[in-house]
Amino acid sequence: MEGILANYRRGRHVQTNHHMVIYVDGLKNKDEAKKLIGKNISWKSPSGKEIKGKIASSHGNKGALRAIFEMGMPGQSLGTKVQIK
């Protein structure tokens, strides 16, 4: 299953670089998103580097997910695809 990295998890003054908001095609509401909590996720850079993480919770009411990665994600990762296993 694939998802798209939408944005960092943000507040008014703080941006958390290892927390990301992810959209997955086919998820329409919060209940469908809750089924994916706990699954592993990975992002590969164009140079071949892989950053792994885990889906922590749903985000909002429209089926977005919040994932926590093991290290901070680069800005170039926004809008790219991730693999959900």
N, C-alpha and C positions, 0 to 999 in steps of 0.2 A: 504494500500500500504506500502511496506517495502523498506527501503534503508539501505546502509552500510556506517558507518562513516569511511571515508578514511583518513583524516588528519586534523590537525588544520589549520586555515588560517595563513599563514606565510609571513614574509618578509625576507629580508636579515639578519637583526639583531634582529627582534622581532617576537615572537609567541603570537597570541591572543587566549587565552584558552577558551573563550566562543563563538568563531566563528569556525564553522566546515565545511569541505567540504564533501559532501555526494554524493554517486553514487546510482542511482536507475536503476534496470533492466528495459529495455524497452525504456529508453530515449536515443535517438541517436544524437540529436543536440540541439542547443541553443533554437530554437523556441518551441520545445516540453517541455523543462525545464521551460520556462517562464510561462507556464500554471499553474504551481504549486506554484508560488510566492504568499505568504500570507497565505498559509496553516499552520496549527499547526503541531508540531512534538513532539514526546516524546521518551525518552530513559529510560529503566529500568535496574537498576544494578542487579546483582545476589542476593544481599541482600534485594531487594525490593524497594530501593529508586528510585524515578522517577524525572527526570529533564525534564522540558518542554521548548520548544522554538518555533521559527517561521522561515519559509523559507523566506530569504531576497532577494535573486537574483540568477541568474544562474552564473556558474563559468566555464569559458573556452568555447570552441566550441563543446565539445563532450557530452553535456547534464548533466554535474555535477551541483550540487546545493550548495549554501552557506546558512547555517542556523545560526541563532543567538540564543543561549541558555540563560536562565535566570541566570545561574551561570557557573563557569568554569567546563569543563569536565575533568574527570580523565584520565590518560593515558591508563587505562584498557579498556576504551570505544572504542579505535581504533580497527576497524575490526568487531565490533559488529553491530547488527541490531537496527534500529529505526523504529517507526511507524509514518507514515504520515497520518493525518486525514483530 
